[in-house]
Amino acid sequence: MSFCPHCGGMLEESATTCPSCGGALPATGPVIPGATVQPGKYLRNGWELFKLYPGGFVAFALLFFIIQGILSYLPRIGGLISLAISAPLGAGFYVVSARLMQRRTPEFQDFFTGFQFLLPLLLLSVVSAVLIVLGFILLILPGIFLMVCYLFSSMLVIDRRLDFWPAMELSRRTVQAQWFGFFVFLLLLVLINLGGAALLGIGLLISLPVSACAVAAAYAEFFGLRSDYSGSMPQLRT
């Protein structure tokens, strides 16, 4: 099963245009067929990507935490600002990871590219959070299910230029087919970041970017990257 990269609608295998939105489909299809979840591979590739630009990743992670720390001291307005900017800031890790995968030399300002998608990323954060919380309130398991399913939503907004809901749906439909494998992958990322937090929080300056790089590597395996990322992918370890 494949899905439209424009609206997230379901497609027939032989389709050349989307029956829902009429958009032309890339010859390779919006989702790479035959991809299987390989958590260990994504973690190794995430580490390899991190090593291509370690100073930039660590500096941006530090800036991210400083900004969040400052906002936490601002009553009321701080929480609103944090809600608005957290997703675009976090998306910066994905943007730089994608550029590294295409052998493009990143600049520090690339970390702020997510602000070009401020509204859809903000809506994605709010809507997905509401659905996940409702899932936890109901029986916990639906919340965990959705949390895993929305793994690639931000990447789809940035890389495929999808609006928030089509991005959420395309991510859900893709992840759902191999949900347990992605659950294991996400669980490993959580454990890695808990380990980073245990090191007086300093370890998060490395574990957070590596985790984002790993997610970007997994995304590239299942969706590929947009053609406007120039160059070819580096030889990441398999």
mmCIF file of the C-alpha atoms, coordinates in Angstrom:
data_MODEL
# 
_entry.id   MODEL 
# 
loop_
_atom_site.group_PDB 
_atom_site.id 
_atom_site.type_symbol 
_atom_site.label_atom_id 
_atom_site.label_alt_id 
_atom_site.label_comp_id 
_atom_site.label_asym_id 
_atom_site.label_entity_id 
_atom_site.label_seq_id 
_atom_site.pdbx_PDB_ins_code 
_atom_site.Cartn_x 
_atom_site.Cartn_y 
_atom_site.Cartn_z 
_atom_site.occupancy 
_atom_site.B_iso_or_equiv 
_atom_site.pdbx_formal_charge 
_atom_site.auth_seq_id 
_atom_site.auth_comp_id 
_atom_site.auth_asym_id 
_atom_site.auth_atom_id 
_atom_site.pdbx_PDB_model_num 
ATOM 1   C CA . MET A 1 1   ? 0.000  0.000  0.000   1.00 0.00 ? 1   MET A CA 1 
ATOM 2   C CA . SER A 1 2   ? 1.255  3.493  -0.850  1.00 0.00 ? 2   SER A CA 1 
ATOM 3   C CA . PHE A 1 3   ? 0.090  7.007  -0.059  1.00 0.00 ? 3   PHE A CA 1 
ATOM 4   C CA . CYS A 1 4   ? 0.024  10.377 -1.799  1.00 0.00 ? 4   CYS A CA 1 
ATOM 5   C CA . PRO A 1 5   ? 2.975  12.641 -0.844  1.00 0.00 ? 5   PRO A CA 1 
ATOM 6   C CA . HIS A 1 6   ? 0.714  15.684 -1.304  1.00 0.00 ? 6   HIS A CA 1 
ATOM 7   C CA . CYS A 1 7   ? -2.427 14.840 0.671   1.00 0.00 ? 7   CYS A CA 1 
ATOM 8   C CA . GLY A 1 8   ? -1.630 11.500 2.326   1.00 0.00 ? 8   GLY A CA 1 
ATOM 9   C CA . GLY A 1 9   ? -4.479 9.710  0.526   1.00 0.00 ? 9   GLY A CA 1 
ATOM 10  C CA . MET A 1 10  ? -4.356 5.989  -0.268  1.00 0.00 ? 10  MET A CA 1 
ATOM 11  C CA . LEU A 1 11  ? -3.152 5.045  -3.759  1.00 0.00 ? 11  LEU A CA 1 
ATOM 12  C CA . GLU A 1 12  ? -3.409 2.106  -6.114  1.00 0.00 ? 12  GLU A CA 1 
ATOM 13  C CA . GLU A 1 13  ? -0.016 0.619  -6.953  1.00 0.00 ? 13  GLU A CA 1 
ATOM 14  C CA . SER A 1 14  ? -0.291 1.609  -10.638 1.00 0.00 ? 14  SER A CA 1 
ATOM 15  C CA . ALA A 1 15  ? -1.536 5.168  -10.011 1.00 0.00 ? 15  ALA A CA 1 
ATOM 16  C CA . THR A 1 16  ? 0.281  8.069  -11.685 1.00 0.00 ? 16  THR A CA 1 
ATOM 17  C CA . THR A 1 17  ? -1.930 10.762 -10.149 1.00 0.00 ? 17  THR A CA 1 
ATOM 18  C CA . CYS A 1 18  ? -3.688 10.927 -6.789  1.00 0.00 ? 18  CYS A CA 1 
ATOM 19  C CA . PRO A 1 19  ? -7.453 10.273 -7.079  1.00 0.00 ? 19  PRO A CA 1 
ATOM 20  C CA . SER A 1 20  ? -8.075 12.450 -4.013  1.00 0.00 ? 20  SER A CA 1 
ATOM 21  C CA . CYS A 1 21  ? -6.148 15.642 -4.813  1.00 0.00 ? 21  CYS A CA 1 
ATOM 22  C CA . GLY A 1 22  ? -5.150 15.112 -8.455  1.00 0.00 ? 22  GLY A CA 1 
ATOM 23  C CA . GLY A 1 23  ? -1.459 15.643 -7.714  1.00 0.00 ? 23  GLY A CA 1 
ATOM 24  C CA . ALA A 1 24  ? 1.162  14.016 -9.936  1.00 0.00 ? 24  ALA A CA 1 
ATOM 25  C CA . LEU A 1 25  ? 3.045  11.181 -8.257  1.00 0.00 ? 25  LEU A CA 1 
ATOM 26  C CA . PRO A 1 26  ? 6.818  10.671 -8.374  1.00 0.00 ? 26  PRO A CA 1 
ATOM 27  C CA . ALA A 1 27  ? 7.960  7.695  -10.413 1.00 0.00 ? 27  ALA A CA 1 
ATOM 28  C CA . THR A 1 28  ? 9.471  6.013  -7.359  1.00 0.00 ? 28  THR A CA 1 
ATOM 29  C CA . GLY A 1 29  ? 6.285  6.349  -5.307  1.00 0.00 ? 29  GLY A CA 1 
ATOM 30  C CA . PRO A 1 30  ? 5.772  8.256  -2.039  1.00 0.00 ? 30  PRO A CA 1 
ATOM 31  C CA . VAL A 1 31  ? 6.776  5.301  0.145   1.00 0.00 ? 31  VAL A CA 1 
ATOM 32  C CA . ILE A 1 32  ? 9.709  3.043  -0.722  1.00 0.00 ? 32  ILE A CA 1 
ATOM 33  C CA . PRO A 1 33  ? 8.388  -0.525 -1.147  1.00 0.00 ? 33  PRO A CA 1 
ATOM 34  C CA . GLY A 1 34  ? 9.936  -3.393 0.764   1.00 0.00 ? 34  GLY A CA 1 
ATOM 35  C CA . ALA A 1 35  ? 11.479 -1.302 3.560   1.00 0.00 ? 35  ALA A CA 1 
ATOM 36  C CA . THR A 1 36  ? 11.647 -3.075 6.913   1.00 0.00 ? 36  THR A CA 1 
ATOM 37  C CA . VAL A 1 37  ? 12.319 -1.650 10.367  1.00 0.00 ? 37  VAL A CA 1 
ATOM 38  C CA . GLN A 1 38  ? 15.945 -2.054 11.499  1.00 0.00 ? 38  GLN A CA 1 
ATOM 39  C CA . PRO A 1 39  ? 16.399 -0.121 14.779  1.00 0.00 ? 39  PRO A CA 1 
ATOM 40  C CA . GLY A 1 40  ? 20.073 -0.991 15.187  1.00 0.00 ? 40  GLY A CA 1 
ATOM 41  C CA . LYS A 1 41  ? 20.876 0.224  11.698  1.00 0.00 ? 41  LYS A CA 1 
ATOM 42  C CA . TYR A 1 42  ? 19.106 3.543  12.272  1.00 0.00 ? 42  TYR A CA 1 
ATOM 43  C CA . LEU A 1 43  ? 20.973 4.109  15.533  1.00 0.00 ? 43  LEU A CA 1 
ATOM 44  C CA . ARG A 1 44  ? 24.319 3.400  13.869  1.00 0.00 ? 44  ARG A CA 1 
ATOM 45  C CA . ASN A 1 45  ? 23.462 5.666  10.956  1.00 0.00 ? 45  ASN A CA 1 
ATOM 46  C CA . GLY A 1 46  ? 22.263 8.354  13.363  1.00 0.00 ? 46  GLY A CA 1 
ATOM 47  C CA . TRP A 1 47  ? 25.617 8.245  15.110  1.00 0.00 ? 47  TRP A CA 1 
ATOM 48  C CA . GLU A 1 48  ? 27.449 8.433  11.769  1.00 0.00 ? 48  GLU A CA 1 
ATOM 49  C CA . LEU A 1 49  ? 25.386 11.486 10.778  1.00 0.00 ? 49  LEU A CA 1 
ATOM 50  C CA . PHE A 1 50  ? 26.061 13.134 14.128  1.00 0.00 ? 50  PHE A CA 1 
ATOM 51  C CA . LYS A 1 51  ? 29.805 12.669 13.646  1.00 0.00 ? 51  LYS A CA 1 
ATOM 52  C CA . LEU A 1 52  ? 29.633 14.598 10.373  1.00 0.00 ? 52  LEU A CA 1 
ATOM 53  C CA . TYR A 1 53  ? 28.640 17.801 12.222  1.00 0.00 ? 53  TYR A CA 1 
ATOM 54  C CA . PRO A 1 54  ? 29.130 17.229 15.978  1.00 0.00 ? 54  PRO A CA 1 
ATOM 55  C CA . GLY A 1 55  ? 29.923 20.824 16.917  1.00 0.00 ? 55  GLY A CA 1 
ATOM 56  C CA . GLY A 1 56  ? 26.805 22.163 15.240  1.00 0.00 ? 56  GLY A CA 1 
ATOM 57  C CA . PHE A 1 57  ? 24.528 19.522 16.737  1.00 0.00 ? 57  PHE A CA 1 
ATOM 58  C CA . VAL A 1 58  ? 25.854 19.976 20.279  1.00 0.00 ? 58  VAL A CA 1 
ATOM 59  C CA . ALA A 1 59  ? 25.755 23.782 20.047  1.00 0.00 ? 59  ALA A CA 1 
ATOM 60  C CA . PHE A 1 60  ? 22.165 23.766 18.800  1.00 0.00 ? 60  PHE A CA 1 
ATOM 61  C CA . ALA A 1 61  ? 21.088 21.259 21.454  1.00 0.00 ? 61  ALA A CA 1 
ATOM 62  C CA . LEU A 1 62  ? 22.625 23.530 24.094  1.00 0.00 ? 62  LEU A CA 1 
ATOM 63  C CA . LEU A 1 63  ? 20.832 26.542 22.621  1.00 0.00 ? 63  LEU A CA 1 
ATOM 64  C CA . PHE A 1 64  ? 17.582 24.566 22.568  1.00 0.00 ? 64  PHE A CA 1 
ATOM 65  C CA . PHE A 1 65  ? 17.842 23.755 26.281  1.00 0.00 ? 65  PHE A CA 1 
ATOM 66  C CA . ILE A 1 66  ? 18.879 27.315 27.189  1.00 0.00 ? 66  ILE A CA 1 
ATOM 67  C CA . ILE A 1 67  ? 15.839 28.729 25.389  1.00 0.00 ? 67  ILE A CA 1 
ATOM 68  C CA . GLN A 1 68  ? 13.519 26.244 27.082  1.00 0.00 ? 68  GLN A CA 1 
ATOM 69  C CA . GLY A 1 69  ? 15.102 27.015 30.454  1.00 0.00 ? 69  GLY A CA 1 
ATOM 70  C CA . ILE A 1 70  ? 14.595 30.759 30.041  1.00 0.00 ? 70  ILE A CA 1 
ATOM 71  C CA . LEU A 1 71  ? 10.986 30.298 28.944  1.00 0.00 ? 71  LEU A CA 1 
ATOM 72  C CA . SER A 1 72  ? 10.265 28.129 31.982  1.00 0.00 ? 72  SER A CA 1 
ATOM 73  C CA . TYR A 1 73  ? 10.853 31.181 34.194  1.00 0.00 ? 73  TYR A CA 1 
ATOM 74  C CA . LEU A 1 74  ? 8.278  33.292 32.343  1.00 0.00 ? 74  LEU A CA 1 
ATOM 75  C CA . PRO A 1 75  ? 4.821  32.755 33.854  1.00 0.00 ? 75  PRO A CA 1 
ATOM 76  C CA . ARG A 1 76  ? 2.019  31.991 31.393  1.00 0.00 ? 76  ARG A CA 1 
ATOM 77  C CA . ILE A 1 77  ? 3.568  33.570 28.315  1.00 0.00 ? 77  ILE A CA 1 
ATOM 78  C CA . GLY A 1 78  ? 6.644  31.358 28.586  1.00 0.00 ? 78  GLY A CA 1 
ATOM 79  C CA . GLY A 1 79  ? 4.576  28.222 28.193  1.00 0.00 ? 79  GLY A CA 1 
ATOM 80  C CA . LEU A 1 80  ? 2.787  29.604 25.145  1.00 0.00 ? 80  LEU A CA 1 
ATOM 81  C CA . ILE A 1 81  ? 6.035  30.656 23.493  1.00 0.00 ? 81  ILE A CA 1 
ATOM 82  C CA . SER A 1 82  ? 7.569  27.270 24.251  1.00 0.00 ? 82  SER A CA 1 
ATOM 83  C CA . LEU A 1 83  ? 4.579  25.538 22.675  1.00 0.00 ? 83  LEU A CA 1 
ATOM 84  C CA . ALA A 1 84  ? 4.927  27.667 19.555  1.00 0.00 ? 84  ALA A CA 1 
ATOM 85  C CA . ILE A 1 85  ? 8.670  27.284 18.992  1.00 0.00 ? 85  ILE A CA 1 
ATOM 86  C CA . SER A 1 86  ? 9.524  23.817 20.330  1.00 0.00 ? 86  SER A CA 1 
ATOM 87  C CA . ALA A 1 87  ? 8.406  21.937 17.218  1.00 0.00 ? 87  ALA A CA 1 
ATOM 88  C CA . PRO A 1 88  ? 10.177 24.243 14.706  1.00 0.00 ? 88  PRO A CA 1 
ATOM 89  C CA . LEU A 1 89  ? 13.338 24.181 16.811  1.00 0.00 ? 89  LEU A CA 1 
ATOM 90  C CA . GLY A 1 90  ? 13.216 20.399 17.129  1.00 0.00 ? 90  GLY A CA 1 
ATOM 91  C CA . ALA A 1 91  ? 12.656 20.119 13.385  1.00 0.00 ? 91  ALA A CA 1 
ATOM 92  C CA . GLY A 1 92  ? 16.011 21.804 12.873  1.00 0.00 ? 92  GLY A CA 1 
ATOM 93  C CA . PHE A 1 93  ? 17.759 18.556 13.800  1.00 0.00 ? 93  PHE A CA 1 
ATOM 94  C CA . TYR A 1 94  ? 15.860 16.779 11.013  1.00 0.00 ? 94  TYR A CA 1 
ATOM 95  C CA . VAL A 1 95  ? 16.670 19.449 8.423   1.00 0.00 ? 95  VAL A CA 1 
ATOM 96  C CA . VAL A 1 96  ? 20.401 19.299 9.086   1.00 0.00 ? 96  VAL A CA 1 
ATOM 97  C CA . SER A 1 97  ? 20.316 15.484 9.167   1.00 0.00 ? 97  SER A CA 1 
ATOM 98  C CA . ALA A 1 98  ? 18.602 15.414 5.769   1.00 0.00 ? 98  ALA A CA 1 
ATOM 99  C CA . ARG A 1 99  ? 21.155 17.784 4.283   1.00 0.00 ? 99  ARG A CA 1 
ATOM 100 C CA . LEU A 1 100 ? 24.011 15.692 5.616   1.00 0.00 ? 100 LEU A CA 1 
ATOM 101 C CA . MET A 1 101 ? 22.468 12.589 4.059   1.00 0.00 ? 101 MET A CA 1 
ATOM 102 C CA . GLN A 1 102 ? 22.563 14.393 0.716   1.00 0.00 ? 102 GLN A CA 1 
ATOM 103 C CA . ARG A 1 103 ? 26.213 15.422 1.189   1.00 0.00 ? 103 ARG A CA 1 
ATOM 104 C CA . ARG A 1 104 ? 25.313 19.080 1.589   1.00 0.00 ? 104 ARG A CA 1 
ATOM 105 C CA . THR A 1 105 ? 27.507 21.094 3.924   1.00 0.00 ? 105 THR A CA 1 
ATOM 106 C CA . PRO A 1 106 ? 25.171 22.436 6.635   1.00 0.00 ? 106 PRO A CA 1 
ATOM 107 C CA . GLU A 1 107 ? 25.321 25.895 8.136   1.00 0.00 ? 107 GLU A CA 1 
ATOM 108 C CA . PHE A 1 108 ? 24.183 26.664 11.663  1.00 0.00 ? 108 PHE A CA 1 
ATOM 109 C CA . GLN A 1 109 ? 21.282 28.727 10.355  1.00 0.00 ? 109 GLN A CA 1 
ATOM 110 C CA . ASP A 1 110 ? 19.864 25.557 8.772   1.00 0.00 ? 110 ASP A CA 1 
ATOM 111 C CA . PHE A 1 111 ? 18.756 24.488 12.251  1.00 0.00 ? 111 PHE A CA 1 
ATOM 112 C CA . PHE A 1 112 ? 16.152 27.271 12.133  1.00 0.00 ? 112 PHE A CA 1 
ATOM 113 C CA . THR A 1 113 ? 14.607 26.196 8.813   1.00 0.00 ? 113 THR A CA 1 
ATOM 114 C CA . GLY A 1 114 ? 11.730 24.644 10.738  1.00 0.00 ? 114 GLY A CA 1 
ATOM 115 C CA . PHE A 1 115 ? 10.305 28.117 11.349  1.00 0.00 ? 115 PHE A CA 1 
ATOM 116 C CA . GLN A 1 116 ? 9.357  28.218 7.670   1.00 0.00 ? 116 GLN A CA 1 
ATOM 117 C CA . PHE A 1 117 ? 6.762  25.589 8.631   1.00 0.00 ? 117 PHE A CA 1 
ATOM 118 C CA . LEU A 1 118 ? 5.733  27.195 11.923  1.00 0.00 ? 118 LEU A CA 1 
ATOM 119 C CA . LEU A 1 119 ? 1.946  26.892 11.539  1.00 0.00 ? 119 LEU A CA 1 
ATOM 120 C CA . PRO A 1 120 ? 1.696  23.266 10.332  1.00 0.00 ? 120 PRO A CA 1 
ATOM 121 C CA . LEU A 1 121 ? 4.289  22.136 12.887  1.00 0.00 ? 121 LEU A CA 1 
ATOM 122 C CA . LEU A 1 122 ? 2.454  23.971 15.666  1.00 0.00 ? 122 LEU A CA 1 
ATOM 123 C CA . LEU A 1 123 ? -0.880 22.454 14.645  1.00 0.00 ? 123 LEU A CA 1 
ATOM 124 C CA . LEU A 1 124 ? 0.764  19.050 14.357  1.00 0.00 ? 124 LEU A CA 1 
ATOM 125 C CA . SER A 1 125 ? 2.145  19.345 17.887  1.00 0.00 ? 125 SER A CA 1 
ATOM 126 C CA . VAL A 1 126 ? -1.175 20.429 19.377  1.00 0.00 ? 126 VAL A CA 1 
ATOM 127 C CA . VAL A 1 127 ? -3.418 17.953 17.547  1.00 0.00 ? 127 VAL A CA 1 
ATOM 128 C CA . SER A 1 128 ? -1.106 14.954 17.995  1.00 0.00 ? 128 SER A CA 1 
ATOM 129 C CA . ALA A 1 129 ? -0.621 15.796 21.687  1.00 0.00 ? 129 ALA A CA 1 
ATOM 130 C CA . VAL A 1 130 ? -4.390 15.988 22.224  1.00 0.00 ? 130 VAL A CA 1 
ATOM 131 C CA . LEU A 1 131 ? -4.973 12.651 20.477  1.00 0.00 ? 131 LEU A CA 1 
ATOM 132 C CA . ILE A 1 132 ? -2.135 10.950 22.352  1.00 0.00 ? 132 ILE A CA 1 
ATOM 133 C CA . VAL A 1 133 ? -3.312 12.292 25.721  1.00 0.00 ? 133 VAL A CA 1 
ATOM 134 C CA . LEU A 1 134 ? -6.859 11.147 24.984  1.00 0.00 ? 134 LEU A CA 1 
ATOM 135 C CA . GLY A 1 135 ? -5.453 7.736  24.126  1.00 0.00 ? 135 GLY A CA 1 
ATOM 136 C CA . PHE A 1 136 ? -3.633 7.570  27.457  1.00 0.00 ? 136 PHE A CA 1 
ATOM 137 C CA . ILE A 1 137 ? -6.758 8.670  29.321  1.00 0.00 ? 137 ILE A CA 1 
ATOM 138 C CA . LEU A 1 138 ? -8.816 5.936  27.674  1.00 0.00 ? 138 LEU A CA 1 
ATOM 139 C CA . LEU A 1 139 ? -6.648 2.856  28.147  1.00 0.00 ? 139 LEU A CA 1 
ATOM 140 C CA . ILE A 1 140 ? -2.990 3.985  27.910  1.00 0.00 ? 140 ILE A CA 1 
ATOM 141 C CA . LEU A 1 141 ? -2.322 1.583  25.017  1.00 0.00 ? 141 LEU A CA 1 
ATOM 142 C CA . PRO A 1 142 ? -4.050 3.784  22.387  1.00 0.00 ? 142 PRO A CA 1 
ATOM 143 C CA . GLY A 1 143 ? -1.834 6.666  23.503  1.00 0.00 ? 143 GLY A CA 1 
ATOM 144 C CA . ILE A 1 144 ? 1.316  4.589  23.088  1.00 0.00 ? 144 ILE A CA 1 
ATOM 145 C CA . PHE A 1 145 ? 0.064  3.368  19.720  1.00 0.00 ? 145 PHE A CA 1 
ATOM 146 C CA . LEU A 1 146 ? -0.472 6.897  18.397  1.00 0.00 ? 146 LEU A CA 1 
ATOM 147 C CA . MET A 1 147 ? 2.766  8.222  19.879  1.00 0.00 ? 147 MET A CA 1 
ATOM 148 C CA . VAL A 1 148 ? 4.694  5.671  17.835  1.00 0.00 ? 148 VAL A CA 1 
ATOM 149 C CA . CYS A 1 149 ? 2.547  6.151  14.728  1.00 0.00 ? 149 CYS A CA 1 
ATOM 150 C CA . TYR A 1 150 ? 3.262  9.884  14.526  1.00 0.00 ? 150 TYR A CA 1 
ATOM 151 C CA . LEU A 1 151 ? 7.038  9.339  14.523  1.00 0.00 ? 151 LEU A CA 1 
ATOM 152 C CA . PHE A 1 152 ? 7.589  10.735 11.014  1.00 0.00 ? 152 PHE A CA 1 
ATOM 153 C CA . SER A 1 153 ? 4.963  13.499 11.034  1.00 0.00 ? 153 SER A CA 1 
ATOM 154 C CA . SER A 1 154 ? 7.377  16.422 11.440  1.00 0.00 ? 154 SER A CA 1 
ATOM 155 C CA . MET A 1 155 ? 9.714  15.058 8.776   1.00 0.00 ? 155 MET A CA 1 
ATOM 156 C CA . LEU A 1 156 ? 6.808  14.749 6.344   1.00 0.00 ? 156 LEU A CA 1 
ATOM 157 C CA . VAL A 1 157 ? 5.818  18.381 6.934   1.00 0.00 ? 157 VAL A CA 1 
ATOM 158 C CA . ILE A 1 158 ? 9.361  19.551 6.225   1.00 0.00 ? 158 ILE A CA 1 
ATOM 159 C CA . ASP A 1 159 ? 10.461 17.132 3.532   1.00 0.00 ? 159 ASP A CA 1 
ATOM 160 C CA . ARG A 1 160 ? 7.188  16.561 1.640   1.00 0.00 ? 160 ARG A CA 1 
ATOM 161 C CA . ARG A 1 161 ? 5.597  19.955 2.399   1.00 0.00 ? 161 ARG A CA 1 
ATOM 162 C CA . LEU A 1 162 ? 2.467  18.230 3.699   1.00 0.00 ? 162 LEU A CA 1 
ATOM 163 C CA . ASP A 1 163 ? -0.026 19.987 5.942   1.00 0.00 ? 163 ASP A CA 1 
ATOM 164 C CA . PHE A 1 164 ? -0.239 18.721 9.520   1.00 0.00 ? 164 PHE A CA 1 
ATOM 165 C CA . TRP A 1 165 ? -3.136 16.260 9.140   1.00 0.00 ? 165 TRP A CA 1 
ATOM 166 C CA . PRO A 1 166 ? -1.991 14.551 5.906   1.00 0.00 ? 166 PRO A CA 1 
ATOM 167 C CA . ALA A 1 167 ? 1.475  14.272 7.479   1.00 0.00 ? 167 ALA A CA 1 
ATOM 168 C CA . MET A 1 168 ? 0.033  12.649 10.599  1.00 0.00 ? 168 MET A CA 1 
ATOM 169 C CA . GLU A 1 169 ? -2.095 10.258 8.558   1.00 0.00 ? 169 GLU A CA 1 
ATOM 170 C CA . LEU A 1 170 ? 0.706  9.257  6.186   1.00 0.00 ? 170 LEU A CA 1 
ATOM 171 C CA . SER A 1 171 ? 3.031  8.657  9.120   1.00 0.00 ? 171 SER A CA 1 
ATOM 172 C CA . ARG A 1 172 ? 0.371  6.641  10.950  1.00 0.00 ? 172 ARG A CA 1 
ATOM 173 C CA . ARG A 1 173 ? -0.466 4.462  7.973   1.00 0.00 ? 173 ARG A CA 1 
ATOM 174 C CA . THR A 1 174 ? 3.182  3.768  7.207   1.00 0.00 ? 174 THR A CA 1 
ATOM 175 C CA . VAL A 1 175 ? 4.243  3.044  10.792  1.00 0.00 ? 175 VAL A CA 1 
ATOM 176 C CA . GLN A 1 176 ? 1.117  1.023  11.558  1.00 0.00 ? 176 GLN A CA 1 
ATOM 177 C CA . ALA A 1 177 ? 2.164  -1.667 9.062   1.00 0.00 ? 177 ALA A CA 1 
ATOM 178 C CA . GLN A 1 178 ? 5.291  -2.434 11.138  1.00 0.00 ? 178 GLN A CA 1 
ATOM 179 C CA . TRP A 1 179 ? 4.245  -0.898 14.435  1.00 0.00 ? 179 TRP A CA 1 
ATOM 180 C CA . PHE A 1 180 ? 6.087  -3.189 16.836  1.00 0.00 ? 180 PHE A CA 1 
ATOM 181 C CA . GLY A 1 181 ? 9.412  -2.644 15.079  1.00 0.00 ? 181 GLY A CA 1 
ATOM 182 C CA . PHE A 1 182 ? 8.979  1.117  15.331  1.00 0.00 ? 182 PHE A CA 1 
ATOM 183 C CA . PHE A 1 183 ? 7.930  0.749  18.966  1.00 0.00 ? 183 PHE A CA 1 
ATOM 184 C CA . VAL A 1 184 ? 11.216 -1.021 19.708  1.00 0.00 ? 184 VAL A CA 1 
ATOM 185 C CA . PHE A 1 185 ? 13.083 1.733  17.844  1.00 0.00 ? 185 PHE A CA 1 
ATOM 186 C CA . LEU A 1 186 ? 11.333 4.492  19.795  1.00 0.00 ? 186 LEU A CA 1 
ATOM 187 C CA . LEU A 1 187 ? 11.842 2.628  23.076  1.00 0.00 ? 187 LEU A CA 1 
ATOM 188 C CA . LEU A 1 188 ? 15.581 2.448  22.378  1.00 0.00 ? 188 LEU A CA 1 
ATOM 189 C CA . LEU A 1 189 ? 15.635 6.200  21.713  1.00 0.00 ? 189 LEU A CA 1 
ATOM 190 C CA . VAL A 1 190 ? 13.855 6.844  25.016  1.00 0.00 ? 190 VAL A CA 1 
ATOM 191 C CA . LEU A 1 191 ? 16.352 4.671  26.895  1.00 0.00 ? 191 LEU A CA 1 
ATOM 192 C CA . ILE A 1 192 ? 19.290 6.406  25.220  1.00 0.00 ? 192 ILE A CA 1 
ATOM 193 C CA . ASN A 1 193 ? 17.974 9.828  26.216  1.00 0.00 ? 193 ASN A CA 1 
ATOM 194 C CA . LEU A 1 194 ? 17.247 8.663  29.754  1.00 0.00 ? 194 LEU A CA 1 
ATOM 195 C CA . GLY A 1 195 ? 20.879 7.607  29.891  1.00 0.00 ? 195 GLY A CA 1 
ATOM 196 C CA . GLY A 1 196 ? 21.883 11.031 28.613  1.00 0.00 ? 196 GLY A CA 1 
ATOM 197 C CA . ALA A 1 197 ? 19.739 12.719 31.250  1.00 0.00 ? 197 ALA A CA 1 
ATOM 198 C CA . ALA A 1 198 ? 21.277 10.543 33.960  1.00 0.00 ? 198 ALA A CA 1 
ATOM 199 C CA . LEU A 1 199 ? 24.694 12.033 33.170  1.00 0.00 ? 199 LEU A CA 1 
ATOM 200 C CA . LEU A 1 200 ? 23.692 15.301 34.873  1.00 0.00 ? 200 LEU A CA 1 
ATOM 201 C CA . GLY A 1 201 ? 21.752 16.153 31.731  1.00 0.00 ? 201 GLY A CA 1 
ATOM 202 C CA . ILE A 1 202 ? 24.963 16.816 29.803  1.00 0.00 ? 202 ILE A CA 1 
ATOM 203 C CA . GLY A 1 203 ? 24.595 13.579 27.879  1.00 0.00 ? 203 GLY A CA 1 
ATOM 204 C CA . LEU A 1 204 ? 21.413 14.947 26.301  1.00 0.00 ? 204 LEU A CA 1 
ATOM 205 C CA . LEU A 1 205 ? 23.558 17.332 24.252  1.00 0.00 ? 205 LEU A CA 1 
ATOM 206 C CA . ILE A 1 206 ? 24.666 14.244 22.347  1.00 0.00 ? 206 ILE A CA 1 
ATOM 207 C CA . SER A 1 207 ? 21.815 11.763 22.799  1.00 0.00 ? 207 SER A CA 1 
ATOM 208 C CA . LEU A 1 208 ? 19.104 14.171 21.596  1.00 0.00 ? 208 LEU A CA 1 
ATOM 209 C CA . PRO A 1 209 ? 20.799 15.037 18.267  1.00 0.00 ? 209 PRO A CA 1 
ATOM 210 C CA . VAL A 1 210 ? 21.797 11.403 17.700  1.00 0.00 ? 210 VAL A CA 1 
ATOM 211 C CA . SER A 1 211 ? 18.172 10.364 18.266  1.00 0.00 ? 211 SER A CA 1 
ATOM 212 C CA . ALA A 1 212 ? 16.939 12.941 15.753  1.00 0.00 ? 212 ALA A CA 1 
ATOM 213 C CA . CYS A 1 213 ? 19.560 11.795 13.246  1.00 0.00 ? 213 CYS A CA 1 
ATOM 214 C CA . ALA A 1 214 ? 18.414 8.198  13.745  1.00 0.00 ? 214 ALA A CA 1 
ATOM 215 C CA . VAL A 1 215 ? 14.787 9.164  13.073  1.00 0.00 ? 215 VAL A CA 1 
ATOM 216 C CA . ALA A 1 216 ? 15.874 11.032 9.935   1.00 0.00 ? 216 ALA A CA 1 
ATOM 217 C CA . ALA A 1 217 ? 17.813 7.957  8.790   1.00 0.00 ? 217 ALA A CA 1 
ATOM 218 C CA . ALA A 1 218 ? 14.740 5.776  9.327   1.00 0.00 ? 218 ALA A CA 1 
ATOM 219 C CA . TYR A 1 219 ? 12.597 8.303  7.455   1.00 0.00 ? 219 TYR A CA 1 
ATOM 220 C CA . ALA A 1 220 ? 14.970 8.244  4.477   1.00 0.00 ? 220 ALA A CA 1 
ATOM 221 C CA . GLU A 1 221 ? 14.776 4.453  4.428   1.00 0.00 ? 221 GLU A CA 1 
ATOM 222 C CA . PHE A 1 222 ? 10.979 4.443  4.198   1.00 0.00 ? 222 PHE A CA 1 
ATOM 223 C CA . PHE A 1 223 ? 10.192 7.634  2.286   1.00 0.00 ? 223 PHE A CA 1 
ATOM 224 C CA . GLY A 1 224 ? 13.409 8.738  0.614   1.00 0.00 ? 224 GLY A CA 1 
ATOM 225 C CA . LEU A 1 225 ? 14.247 12.441 0.561   1.00 0.00 ? 225 LEU A CA 1 
ATOM 226 C CA . ARG A 1 226 ? 12.852 15.164 -1.670  1.00 0.00 ? 226 ARG A CA 1 
ATOM 227 C CA . SER A 1 227 ? 14.688 15.745 -4.947  1.00 0.00 ? 227 SER A CA 1 
ATOM 228 C CA . ASP A 1 228 ? 15.518 19.346 -3.981  1.00 0.00 ? 228 ASP A CA 1 
ATOM 229 C CA . TYR A 1 229 ? 18.073 18.017 -1.479  1.00 0.00 ? 229 TYR A CA 1 
ATOM 230 C CA . SER A 1 230 ? 21.051 18.054 -3.843  1.00 0.00 ? 230 SER A CA 1 
ATOM 231 C CA . GLY A 1 231 ? 23.763 15.396 -4.002  1.00 0.00 ? 231 GLY A CA 1 
ATOM 232 C CA . SER A 1 232 ? 23.764 11.693 -3.167  1.00 0.00 ? 232 SER A CA 1 
ATOM 233 C CA . MET A 1 233 ? 23.502 9.935  0.142   1.00 0.00 ? 233 MET A CA 1 
ATOM 234 C CA . PRO A 1 234 ? 26.732 9.132  1.988   1.00 0.00 ? 234 PRO A CA 1 
ATOM 235 C CA . GLN A 1 235 ? 27.653 5.520  2.531   1.00 0.00 ? 235 GLN A CA 1 
ATOM 236 C CA . LEU A 1 236 ? 26.117 4.860  5.929   1.00 0.00 ? 236 LEU A CA 1 
ATOM 237 C CA . ARG A 1 237 ? 26.827 1.571  7.602   1.00 0.00 ? 237 ARG A CA 1 
ATOM 238 C CA . THR A 1 238 ? 24.319 -1.252 7.124   1.00 0.00 ? 238 THR A CA 1 
# 
